[in-house]
Structure formats: C-alpha cells, structure tokens
Amino acid sequence: MSQVKKLIKRMQRTQIGFRFEEVLQVLHYLGYLERPGGGSHHVFTHPDPDLSLIMVEKPHGGRKDCDRHDVQKVVDAIAIWERKS
C-alpha cells in the first residue's frame, strides 16, 4: 500500500495530527490543484464540479498540525472521490 493510501486510511479514522505537507500530498493524489496566492490560507480546486473547493490553513504560530475541520473537508472529498472511482 502506498504512503498516500495509508495517509487516506488514517485520515478516515481520525482527523487529528496531520501536517500540512501530508494534507497537500493527499489533495494532489485526488487531483486537486492549488490556486496561486500568498498567505497562510491555501485554496485547492478540482476539475470535477462535484468535488468542491477546499481551503486549508497552513499551521503557524507554534502549531504544527492542520486544524481538524480542514482535515474533515479533505475526508469528505475523499468519500466523493471514492464513490466516483
């Protein structure tokens, strides 16, 4: 099983303890593209209209992990993506 698939399984079990780079890996695996822009809020879009826009805040100020609500958005997108595959 690939590293990304292991990350997906772990995300589906718990939404706590994911670094921004791990979330980024999963989003790219699902086919999301990052919109250009600056700041700590990163916006990802998908060519498929059923997979909605996802905004993920890059942790800063001493935090190392992404907010669980941001990870939950990715888990919801995974569910839609798996149904379509």
C-alpha positions in Angstrom: 0.0 0.0 0.0 1.4 3.4 -1.0 2.2 6.1 1.6 -0.6 8.3 0.3 -3.2 5.5 0.6 -2.0 4.9 4.2 -2.5 8.6 4.9 -6.0 8.4 3.4 -6.9 5.5 5.7 -5.5 7.3 8.7 -7.4 10.5 7.8 -10.7 8.5 7.6 -10.1 7.1 11.1 -9.0 10.4 12.8 -8.7 14.0 11.7 -6.1 15.0 14.3 -2.3 15.1 13.9 -1.8 15.8 10.2 0.9 18.1 9.0 0.2 20.5 6.1 2.6 18.5 3.8 0.6 15.3 4.4 -2.7 17.1 3.6 -1.1 18.5 0.5 0.0 15.0 -0.6 -3.5 13.6 -0.3 -5.1 16.6 -2.2 -2.6 16.3 -5.1 -3.3 12.5 -5.2 -7.0 13.2 -5.5 -6.3 15.6 -8.4 -6.7 18.9 -6.6 -4.7 21.9 -7.9 -3.6 24.7 -5.7 -4.6 28.2 -6.7 -1.8 30.7 -6.8 -1.8 33.1 -3.9 0.0 34.1 -0.7 -0.7 33.9 2.9 -1.5 31.0 5.2 -4.8 30.1 3.6 -4.3 27.8 0.6 -7.1 27.2 -1.8 -7.4 24.0 -3.8 -9.8 23.3 -6.7 -10.6 20.2 -8.7 -11.6 19.9 -12.4 -14.6 17.8 -11.4 -17.5 20.1 -10.3 -18.7 17.5 -7.8 -15.5 17.9 -5.8 -15.8 21.3 -4.2 -13.2 24.0 -3.5 -11.2 23.2 -0.3 -9.4 25.8 1.8 -6.7 24.7 4.2 -4.9 26.9 6.6 -1.2 26.3 6.8 -0.3 26.0 10.6 1.8 28.8 12.0 2.5 30.5 15.3 3.7 27.3 17.1 1.1 24.9 15.7 2.5 22.0 13.7 -0.7 20.2 12.7 -3.6 21.3 10.5 -7.0 22.1 12.1 -9.2 19.0 12.3 -12.0 20.9 10.4 -9.7 21.4 7.5 -8.8 17.7 7.5 -12.5 16.8 7.7 -13.1 18.7 4.4 -10.4 16.6 2.8 -12.1 13.4 4.2 -15.4 14.5 2.8 -13.7 15.0 -0.6 -12.1 11.5 -0.3 -15.6 10.0 0.1 -16.9 11.7 -3.0 -13.8 10.8 -5.0 -14.0 7.1 -3.9 -17.7 6.9 -5.0 -16.8 8.2 -8.4 -13.8 5.9 -8.9 
